[in-house]
Amino acid sequence: MKPLYDDLWISTPEFPVEDAVNDLMMHGFMLRHPRGNLLIGRVENPLDHEVLADAGGVIRHYLTHWHESAPGAAIIQQRFNSALYCHNRSLGPISRFVEPDDTFSQQETHFGDFHLLPTPGHTPGSCSFLYHSPLGLTYLFVGDTITRSHERWISVLVPDSNPAELKKSLEFFRTLRPDVVLMSTTRGHLSWKKVTLQSWLAAIDEAEQQPLDLRQQPLF
């Protein structure tokens, strides 16, 4: 793991697709919250787990959707006695790898400043997390509800996607004012992007206009 900001770290990239030109990567994030370290997304690399230990462990682990579930989530849960959270519509597929400690079905706020936002569509249980850092930036963790493919902003349709729900979630994103957007899976691009209001609204426009339909293909 390495720091992006003083209170936000990114995991070692994971390359889930074995091919000759593999530029599909996955990342997770550690938020150094005043109440304890929060983990967002998929963090499988054992060396990253050692960094988590050196940083004081993890008190809670949040998944944005079931594609982030993997054996490492169970290892983290057991090693750090951290509570794992997901949307209740993700519970079934996530439970194949690890048993969440709690679920949510509507907007919630944890610790008074970490906002859980259901944003279904990419998958039924997709969600996002919003945090106003005391250091001055607003972080938005979007999972794969909106992401980057090289220089394009896209939305992604997979077999369990719901295009109507995804459209509503993208419209909801228009009401948010992030400074940094953090994504779970990208192609040919790092998994975070600093945005202005103008560039964020333009990103949503682009993602709406050019969805990547993979409902009959492998992811990305």
Secondary structure in CASP SS format (residue, H / E / C, confidence):
PFRMAT SS
TARGET T0000
AUTHOR 0000-0000-0000
METHOD secondary structure of the structure
MODEL  1
M C 1.00
K E 1.00
P E 1.00
L E 1.00
Y E 1.00
D C 1.00
D C 1.00
L E 1.00
W E 1.00
I E 1.00
S C 1.00
T C 1.00
P C 1.00
E E 1.00
F C 1.00
P C 1.00
V C 1.00
E C 1.00
D C 1.00
A C 1.00
V C 1.00
N C 1.00
D C 1.00
L E 1.00
M E 1.00
M E 1.00
H C 1.00
G E 1.00
F E 1.00
M E 1.00
L E 1.00
R E 1.00
H E 1.00
P C 1.00
R C 1.00
G E 1.00
N E 1.00
L E 1.00
L E 1.00
I E 1.00
G E 1.00
R C 1.00
V C 1.00
E C 1.00
N C 1.00
P H 1.00
L H 1.00
D H 1.00
H H 1.00
E H 1.00
V H 1.00
L H 1.00
A H 1.00
D H 1.00
A C 1.00
G C 1.00
G C 1.00
V C 1.00
I C 1.00
R E 1.00
H E 1.00
Y E 1.00
L C 1.00
T C 1.00
H C 1.00
W H 1.00
H H 1.00
E H 1.00
S C 1.00
A C 1.00
P H 1.00
G H 1.00
A H 1.00
A H 1.00
I H 1.00
I H 1.00
Q H 1.00
Q H 1.00
R H 1.00
F H 1.00
N C 1.00
S C 1.00
A E 1.00
L E 1.00
Y E 1.00
C E 1.00
H E 1.00
N H 1.00
R H 1.00
S H 1.00
L H 1.00
G H 1.00
P H 1.00
I H 1.00
S C 1.00
R C 1.00
F C 1.00
V C 1.00
E C 1.00
P C 1.00
D C 1.00
D E 1.00
T E 1.00
F E 1.00
S C 1.00
Q C 1.00
Q C 1.00
E E 1.00
T E 1.00
H E 1.00
F C 1.00
G C 1.00
D C 1.00
F E 1.00
H E 1.00
L E 1.00
L E 1.00
P E 1.00
T C 1.00
P C 1.00
G C 1.00
H C 1.00
T C 1.00
P C 1.00
G C 1.00
S C 1.00
C E 1.00
S E 1.00
F E 1.00
L E 1.00
Y E 1.00
H E 1.00
S C 1.00
P C 1.00
L C 1.00
G C 1.00
L C 1.00
T E 1.00
Y E 1.00
L E 1.00
F E 1.00
V E 1.00
G E 1.00
D C 1.00
T C 1.00
I C 1.00
T E 1.00
R E 1.00
S E 1.00
H C 1.00
E C 1.00
R E 1.00
W E 1.00
I E 1.00
S C 1.00
V E 1.00
L E 1.00
V C 1.00
P C 1.00
D C 1.00
S C 1.00
N C 1.00
P H 1.00
A H 1.00
E H 1.00
L H 1.00
K H 1.00
K H 1.00
S H 1.00
L H 1.00
E H 1.00
F H 1.00
F H 1.00
R C 1.00
T C 1.00
L C 1.00
R C 1.00
P C 1.00
D C 1.00
V E 1.00
V E 1.00
L E 1.00
M E 1.00
S C 1.00
T E 1.00
T E 1.00
R E 1.00
G C 1.00
H C 1.00
L C 1.00
S C 1.00
W E 1.00
K E 1.00
K E 1.00
V C 1.00
T C 1.00
L H 1.00
Q H 1.00
S H 1.00
W H 1.00
L H 1.00
A H 1.00
A H 1.00
I H 1.00
D H 1.00
E H 1.00
A H 1.00
E H 1.00
Q H 1.00
Q C 1.00
P C 1.00
L E 1.00
D E 1.00
L C 1.00
R C 1.00
Q C 1.00
Q C 1.00
P C 1.00
L C 1.00
F C 1.00
END
